[in-house]
Amino acid sequence: MNAVVIALLLSCASQESGAADQAQQFQYKAGLARTVITPQEPIRMSGYAARSKPSEGVLHELWAKALALEDLRGHKVVILTADLIALPAEVCQQLAAHLKDKHGLERSQLLCNASHTHSGPMVGRNLSVMGAGFDDAQRQAITKYTEQLQVKLAEVCDAALADLKPARLAVGAGKCTFAINRREPTDKGVRLGLNPKGPVDHTVPVLRVETPDGKLRAVLFAYACHNTTLGPDIYQLNGDYAGFAQLELEKKFPDATAMFMILCGGDQNPSPRGKVEHAQQHGQALAEEVARVLGGLSEGATALKLVKSHIATAFEVVKLDFPPYQRETYEKQLQDANRFRQQRAKLMLEAFDRGAPVRNVDCPVQAVRLGDEVVLVAIAGEVVIDYALRLKREYPQYNLVVAGYSNDVPCYIPSLRVLREGGYEPVDSMIYYGLPGPLAENVEELVIAGCRKVLRQVGIEPAQQQAAGN
């Protein structure tokens, strides 16, 4: 056999091997499912203590949507999103137990993220102090809805796992600017308002899920902004700007499922806000930016990059401390004219009577790595933007997407800066969450340590440690 023939054979073999490697490198399986979770009867809504009556009608349906992914090794993860104020820990734990029993999935293989719409129903015990004064029928309606929701979430995750088909993933990012820091400094301290000089992150991460021939099946997109365009005067159920964004994307791409994740929006508000038109405006702006990223047309957007076939997941629960406090504090608050302070005081005193005063609160943290192209960090609670900015600084070599409102929403998660500044997020909000008061000053370091731990478990190290290892 002459040298020319040998060279041609080697070239063909190399090309075939390269094509096979490329096909294998980018291949996933993806499954999708969705279900309507709009309450069928009037129900008390969550997010605003000022509301005085149950819901009245529906602006658009509320949805739970599941994306199941499987890599070439058979490793799986399920990402569940919902148009709700929260997916409380007990709901997520029950769902995880179901997926363990039926599908053999570990806790780290389920990521739950609620959009935190303030125009949805109350769910379980989340923000239960807002229920002070509810009658028995209203409380029973919340319990019934939560039980029905639990069944639907299990069904939608099962359906997504049953739908696994060959897929390719690509990731990119754009920018949307309607979020503004809401912690406004004044002579009397920080108040909820507008702070144009405050930290923000306007990045819009986008994950494209497509068939092997390039047809769009789903888009998972995210943004760091409170889902509170609409205020307490709105009694129609809806998903706020995030709901409108998903609807708009599904109009643009009728064969695809649009899924929204809220990032670290604890101290970020949409601006302007207050009217349905504003929610529609923000939803449309977000949807248009996602569509531009999907088409590679957004100015300043990162180009879509194929995601290598590799899934790794990790999950831990961090315990966040409260400073020492005394029973007398809450005995005094029982006499407070504010019914929410009274209810919180009652809960604290009941805990003392049980011999188990509340000394800490659980904060789940999770990492989901998809190849080398995207790493999801999911933190429970209403996480302020400082956490996303800090983690991105510590891991600049990775495409980190840092979400709040994931796997539980036990309270606000302030940074040390926000904690020391005071105001609604670190102090006043704890009344509605039924917790003693502000968290201890080690909160930021505990949460960051937990994030580093789960990132390390999926093979991700901070830049300085990676450099030292090299």
Secondary structure, DSSP 8 states (H G I E B T S, - for coil): --HHHHHHHHHHHHHHHHHHHHHHHT-EEEEEEEEE---SS---B-S-TT--S----BSS--EEEEEEEE-TT--EEEEEEESSS---HHHHHHHHHHHHHHH---GGGEEEEE---TTSB--TTTTGGGGTT--HHHHHHHHHHHHHHHHHHHHHHHHHHHT-EEEEEEEEEEE---EEE-EEEETTEEEES--TTS----EEEEEEEE-TTS-EEEEEEEE-S-S-SS-TT--SB--HHHHHHHHHHHHHSTTSEEEEEEBS-TTEEESS-SSHHHHHHHHHHHHHHHHHHHTT--TT-EEEEE--S-EEEEEEEEEEE-----HHHHHHHTT-S-HHHHHHHHHHHHHHHTT----EEEEEEEEEEETTTEEEEEE-SEE-HHHHHHHHHH-TTS-EEEE-SBS---SEE--HHHHHH-SIIIIIHHHHTT--SS--TTHHHHHHHHHHHHHHHTT---HHHHHHH-
